Amino acid sequence: MSERQRSVALCGFYGKHNYGDDLMADCLTARLTSLGSTVNVFSDTTQPGVHNGLKDPVYLTSDTIVIGGGNIIGPGFWAFKDGRLEELTKAKQIVFLNVGVTADYFADKEFVSQLRDLRANWWVRDLESVKLLADEGMAAEFLPDISLTLDNSCGTRNEKTLAVLLNAYPMNDIFKANDIYRSTQVMQTARLIAHHLDWMVSFGWKVCFLPCHVSATVDDRLAAGIVYGLMERKLGAEWVVDKLSWTDLMARVASCNLVMSMRYHASTTALVTGTPFVDLVHHAKNKQFVRSVGAEHCAVDVWHASHEDLIQATQAAENFDTSQWSDITTKAQEQWRLFDKEWLRITSVQ
């Protein structure tokens, strides 16, 4: 009789037409399946291939519950809130994988105490998370984001094409009717980006807006549409409105010569495909990433940048030696192979 495969519940914010989440769901599922596990994906919604853990918490009966990926470790995560974090203490085994933690959520000491009570195994995608967890008495291993292990081959690049991937989460503050200061600040940023893209077009660049997140509540096409609408040289730009699979979007990024990104996984995709990028930093995870890959000069604080800052970051990106990134992806693949061995050790059926 063959040995029973281990049941794994992969819990995250999946099934929401988000590039990074779709990538992580598929890649983590493929990785764990290749190691002999039967993986089911859970979220707080129902989509093809995604089970609704809120409606049916059957994930709690799995041999291993994997929380991942992304910066989802906070009290508001669906598998934690409304008493569900306490329920997880009864689970057979908890693994945090491909995640990051942030200081703001760890200021909640009751929440941190509950995390500690899980006695989980942690693999986190940045060194800052390793330190935050260690400070709270939880050991964690650094493991680069799984996107950095993807096949980095790319086809023909379109000459002087700039992929622009904006983020609707912060850009939606344009519509904050109860905070005119914030709304004005974000609109000014949109105007700045549009002006810079006009400047790029004047040098023969073709701008292509690509959406990473397309849903009823978060739609990057709206943020892109605002910036596109503010551009004066629209004939030099393409506003993509189609929903793209994560594989199609990755291919579009790989076909470009330069990337301007407000999305974490758009920047990691640029790296893995050897495409120079400018990161419009608006979140700690982006700041940590560009620092870890030596691309600080190719990034700007999007809320405090000037056009001169954008020019300098763009020129730094164009002159960046992307060949050094092959060492990063090779190391990431090596570290994930080590994870494979450790996974098999900790999940061996007793």
Protein Blocks (a to p, Z undefined) as FASTA:
>chain_A
ZZddddddddddehkopaklmmmmmmmmmmmmmnopacddddfbdcehiacfklmmmlmm
pmbdcededjfbcfklmklgghlmmmmmmpmbdcdehiacdfklmmmmmlmmmmmmnopa
cddfbfklmmmmmmnopacdddddfklmpcfbdcdddehiacddddfklmmmmmmmklmk
lmmmmmmmmmmmmmmmmmmmmnopacddddfbdcfklcfklmmmmmmmmpmblmlpccdf
bdcdfklmmmmmmmpmbdcdfbfklmmmmmmnopacddddfbfklmmmmmmnopmmmccc
fklccfklmmmmmmmmmmpcfklmmmmmmmmmmmmmmmmmmmmmmmocZZ
